[in-house]
Every structure is written in structure tokens, then in C-alpha cells.
Amino acid sequence: MGGPLDKLRVVLPSSGAGDAFQLPEDAQQLWELFLLDKAELTRENYASDLRCFARFLGCETPGEALNTLLRAAAPEAHKAMVSYQAYLGKVRFFRKGDDPETAKPVQTGYAPATINRRIYAIRAVIELANICGLVQWKLQLKLRRAETSDVRGCGPEGYGSILAAIDLAIEKARESDNDRSLELALRDRVLMRLLHDTGLRRAEAVGVEWPLGVILDAKPRVLILGKGRTRQEWRPISSPCAVAIQRYVQQRGKQPGYLLVSTHPSNRGGQLDLSAVNRRVTHWSAKAESPVTPHGLRHTATTSVLDLVDGDFREATLWSRHLSMEGLRPYDDARRDEARALTEAISDPSKAKPHE
């Protein structure tokens, strides 16, 4: 931290009541209890969140940061968390190698959803400590209202261009007998189909196992662990996706493991990681001149689904797996673009109805 953000830094005094905590064992046990029913990716995200909090407090380890917070009296702890929340919204990010004193930041503050997750994790641990009788207070800090993100994606045309770019790469790899390039392109075609056609999130797609998590019969489907779920579920895949999997497996080999595997020599046959998913989607979208992110493919597909069901939120939710139908409203707004139509309609005052 530097400049104005230094004012947000806090030093937490001990209340004395928290002396029962044995640094860092008690806090670590609470943290592990909090993560007990969380998926692997969720655990990784929360671990990153706690490291961020430790850096903010100037603690060497996440365990020390939690103990420091739990040892503090309620007023000081709340002041610290209010400062931390403000810091998350104001911290500036620069490109690697840029001088923070002269360069313009590429981003200011974390996204509201990220801030909420980082605050929620700490709040949940404090609540556990309260339930266990280790502290007598709870964190009364409201989460920020999440902003609606861009849900337009690349559109059906952009998705089609990406598939065409991959198909061309497959043809060239076959012609040149380049097995690694061929496997890479065949795998990426499956990846795109899973992200778009089935609307899977990155972690869901790379978590599909072969052959136990794939059924390629008359009703092809894959077994996934959905976001926020504790049990796996079967999700239908498209016929083109099933064909893409069959062709990919022929090149990949039928050895069991994760369906989508790395082709890099250092991790040959290992699980495809999330950063690799980002890179591959970026690669193909650049080839197709249709910029999109992995989640942007899901955005595109969700909008297409709403078109197909004529805006029926209940039916579309069965496909998208949003926890509530309200989660589909931003997609529907973008699909219909009613704000634009209304803007045009009121632009000519002579055509507006007189106000009563």
C-alpha cells in the first residue's frame, strides 16, 4: 500500500478476552471448519482472500491475521474491517513493471463480488467463533451491492467464428501430421462446447473425469460438481459436443483421468488448470477476432437460451443453473435492449404524451 491508502491501515490491540487463542492453532481450526463443505476451487479462492487480509494487517501468515482479529475488542475489529473493505475498493492495480508514482492504473479496486467474498469469508469465521463461545461478538458489516456485469458475450456469430478457427487449425494439424497441435485443437473444441453449449463454468469443465464422468449414448451427458453444490450432477451435452469428445479421446488416448488434459511437456496428461482455460479462450477468440472470456461464452449461451424460450425465466433457469430466476434478469435486459428502445422513443418531444 502507498499514498492515501496508508490511512486505511490499522493496528489491532488485544482485548485480553482473546488470550484463550493459541496462535495460530485455534484460528486455523476455525478456518478449516469453515472450508469443510466447500469445493476445491472455492477453497483456493478463500485462501487467496485470507492472504490478502493478512497483507492488509501486516501479518506474516493468514493464521496470525485471524488471531489478531479475534483477539481484538469488537469496536476495534469492526473499525479494522470497515477500513479493509474501503481498501479493497480503492487499491490500485498497475501493469507489471510500471512505476506506481507515474503510471496510470489499469484498475482501481476489486470488483464488488470479489470484495463481498473476501468480507464474507472473515465474517463467517467470526460467526463460527461466536457459536463456539470463543468471542462474544459478531461482525456487523454489510456486503456491498453487486453491480451488474456485461452479459453480452461474443454473440452467436462470434462463437461460430471461434469454432471455425478451431476447425481450420484441426485441418492444418492433420495435414502437417502435428500430433500435439492436433490434440490441442481437438481438446479446445471440446472445451468451447462445454463452456458454451452446456454453459459450464471453468472449474466445472476442467473437473469432468474420463471415462466415469462422460456418457456418450443417445442422451450424452457429463458429470459435474456445480458452483456452490456439494453433490455432483449429470448435465446434458450437445450432439456436436459428444462427437468432439469422441474425436478428442481418440487422439488423447483412453487412459482414465480428467477429460481435458494439458499437452505441455511439464504437465503432460495432467488436469487443465484455470489459467490455461483463460489463455486458450483468449487465443481462439483473438484468432476469430471475437473477443470473449470463458464466462463470456456462458453469457452468450444464456442470452441465446432466453431467446429460444421467449424470455421464460423458469425454463431458462433449468439450463443456466442460476440459484434464482432473478439472476437471469441482466441477460434478458441485454437481450431485449429495452433501455435503447425507450431512449429512442423519448428523443422526440413532439411524439411524447403530455404529462397529466
HUURJO-V515031 format. One record per run of one state. SS is the DSSP state (~ for helix, > for strand, _ for the rest). FROM is the first residue (numbers start at 1). TO is the last residue. If there is no record, write none. Layout:
ss=SS from=FROM to=TO
ss=SS from=FROM to=TO
This chain:
ss=_ from=1 to=2
ss=~ from=3 to=8
ss=_ from=9 to=16
ss=~ from=17 to=20
ss=_ from=21 to=24
ss=~ from=25 to=35
ss=_ from=36 to=39
ss=~ from=40 to=57
ss=_ from=58 to=61
ss=~ from=62 to=71
ss=_ from=72 to=73
ss=~ from=74 to=90
ss=_ from=91 to=91
ss=> from=92 to=93
ss=_ from=94 to=106
ss=> from=107 to=108
ss=_ from=109 to=111
ss=~ from=112 to=131
ss=_ from=132 to=154
ss=~ from=155 to=175
ss=_ from=176 to=178
ss=~ from=179 to=196
ss=_ from=197 to=201
ss=~ from=202 to=206
ss=_ from=207 to=208
ss=> from=209 to=210
ss=_ from=211 to=213
ss=> from=214 to=215
ss=_ from=216 to=220
ss=> from=221 to=224
ss=_ from=225 to=232
ss=> from=233 to=236
ss=_ from=237 to=238
ss=~ from=239 to=252
ss=_ from=253 to=256
ss=> from=257 to=258
ss=_ from=259 to=260
ss=> from=261 to=261
ss=_ from=262 to=264
ss=~ from=265 to=267
ss=_ from=268 to=270
ss=> from=271 to=271
ss=_ from=272 to=273
ss=~ from=274 to=287
ss=_ from=288 to=293
ss=~ from=294 to=308
ss=_ from=309 to=312
ss=~ from=313 to=320
ss=_ from=321 to=324
ss=~ from=325 to=336
ss=_ from=337 to=337
ss=~ from=338 to=345
ss=_ from=346 to=348
ss=~ from=349 to=351
ss=_ from=352 to=356
